[in-house]
Amino acid sequence: MSPLIERLDRLRESWRFAVGTLTAIPVRPPRSDAGGATGPAMLLAPLAVAPLGVLVAAVCWAGHELGLAPVGTAAAAITALALGSRAFTSTDSRTPRTGSPLPMTGSDPWR
């Protein structure tokens, strides 16, 4: 495989890792971290969440244009951000949807 193809493949895996980790957008997970996808993924993180920023800005603009109360506009913007991010999603079907990736078992998770 040519070096250019390898670099593009690593970039695609990094993009999948960044989008899948930081947003609720369903993407195919990266094949593995053998290619070192995590470092470049964190460099791509601002681009991965840019659509969420645009969504929040649109909600704030719409609230202002509709003459909604600032508190209501802020609540709508925060709700849009929380639903678009991983704030209310669970990575494990056995884990309650609390936003925490750790199961709520009552035991010490660090043991």
N, C-alpha and C positions, 0 to 999 in steps of 0.2 A: 504494500500500500504506500502511496506517495506521502511525503510529509504534509502536503497541503490537505489531503483527504483526512489524515490523522488529526490535524489541528481543527478542521471543521467538525469532525466527529466529537472531539473533546469539547468544543464549544457548544455543540448541540446537547451533549450530556450535561454540561454545566448549566445551560439554560433550563433544561428540564428540572434539574435539582433546585435551582433558584425559584422557579415558578411554582413547583410542587410543594416546596417548603414554606414559602411566604404568602401564598394566596390559596384561595379555595377553588381555583381554576383546575379542572381535572386534566392532568397530563400524564403521559406514560412515564413511569419512574426510570431513572437512569439505570443502565445495565449493571454497573458496579462503580466503585470508587477507585478501581485499579488504574484508571487513566488520570487520576487526580482532578476530579470534577468539583470538589468542594471549594477549593481556593478561588478558582475563576467564578464559581457560582456566587460567591459573596461579592465579587466585583460587579457582577451583573444584577445584584439585588435591587439597586435603585431603578433599573429599567424594568425589572419584573413587577414592581409595585406601582409603576407609573400609571397604568390604567385605573388603579384604585384612587390615586390622587386626582385624576381627571374626573372620576365619578363623584368624589366628595366635592370638588370644585363646582361641578354641574348642579349638585343638590343645593349647595350654598347659594349659587347664582339664582336658581329657580325659586328658592325660598325668599330671597331678597326681592326678586321681580314680582312674586305673588303677594308681597306685603305680609308675609308670615312673621310672627314674633321671633326675635333672635334665639330665644331658648328653644322654640320648636324647630327652627332651622338647624340649630346645633345638634339637637337630638336626632333629627333625620340624617344629618351628615355622619354622626357617630354610628348610627345604626347601619348605614350603607357601608361604612368602613369595616365594621365588625362582621357583617355578613360576607363581605368580599375577601376578608382575610381569614386566617386560620383561627380566629378568636373563638368561634363556636363549633369547630369541627373536631372530630375525634379520629385518631389514627388507628384505634383498636375498637372493634365492634363491642368488646366487653367493657370498655371504658365509658362511663357516663359522659354525656356531652357537656363537660364543664370547662373545656378549654385546656385542661391539663392533660398532657400525654401519659401521665402516670395513673394506673388504676387506683380507684378509691377503696383500698382494702383495709385501711386502718393500721397497717404495719409500716415500719420505717422503710421508705423507698431507697435509702442509701445503703442498706445492708446487702 
